[in-house]
């Protein structure tokens, strides 16, 4: 793989995505399938509803018997049964008859409609509701009124979800209603997270001169988790080839699907990650025309896809968002790999160096329904607090060096707070 190429963001992203594939399927319990992608179509083995049932508390009857019913002309019917949800009545409904019925209860034989209890003379709001011997009906209904018919939602044999469908809570509910307790979904990607550098300390260690804590490892592990993938933290590798190889070997032994590292892929004298990958991997080292973030490594390490991010914390997180996020989603079976984007009006002028730039910003919506964007302050690649304040990244296209206040720009939404809706 070529080294030191000068790539656009689009070219780098295409190369990254071309290097990963959708992972194989696995069968998991229903709740463990939430947020994951179906690996096979789901066919309904039963019709839903499986039987005709009432959509209201009321009275099951023959519509023809109450065709003339009105508030000033009630029709009186004999009450012959009381049907609760979960019970099937063996009493048929003949002419002049009705059965009290609860929501969800099976419609008895002979009945073809339900009249809501509010349209009868039963005192249905009382604590006690003894079954009356007769009931007055104050309205007419058409056949089928307030009856949920067999298969109205889905029919036995119908394909209700195709492979590739993302399982949300509503899909989990449908699968449960079909009796599907285990489902085939695309495997969750296992992502090894490696932080490199002699300057790094564990998160719980006190600071000493020249040292900083390993924030990148935790940030990338959190980004992996937020995508529904499984992070494997390999810890910190010092600036020796032996240390880097040892950490990477641990990832190989764990069977990870992707390596993500931070730092060590630039041109510094101590960038030993680069040396290890050049010796034992098929990895290219690129200059990507983006800001923040410029150095990027991508390829395979002993057969496993490898993505090396810059070391500065904001650069690492933004590069992860642009490249690792899409790769992980593709591996997990997703086809929508992009963050939501909106056009927003910039509230201040911006300078850029001509690279495709990702500017930390807050996007809000005006009372008139327009989106507007304000930057979160210093855009230095070490200023994490400006990323904490942001809910979006404004994208300044390559070749643009200045954007004036009042111009429309594209914003890549990191989240959707209530103020944006």
Secondary structure, DSSP 8 states (H G I E B T S, - for coil): --SSEEE-HHHHHHHHHHT-----EEEEETGGGTT-BBSS-EE-SS-BSSS-EESSSEEEE-GGGGTT-BTTB-EEEEEEEEE-TT--------TTEEEEE-TT-B--TT--EEEEGGGBSS-TTSS-----SEEEE-S---TTTTEE-TTSSB-TT-EEE-TT-B--HHHHHHHHHTT--EEEEE---EEEEEEE-TTEE-TTS---TT-EE-HHHHHHHHHHHHTT-EEEEEEEE-SSHHHHHHHHHHHHHHT-SEEEEES--SS-TT-HHHHHHHHHEEEEEEEESEES--EEEEEEETTEEEEEE-SSHHHHHHHIIIIIHHHHHHHTT-S--S--EEEEEESS-EE--SSEEEEEEEEEE-TTS-EEEEE-S---TT-HHHHHH-SEEEEE-TT--EE-TT-EEEEEES---GGG-
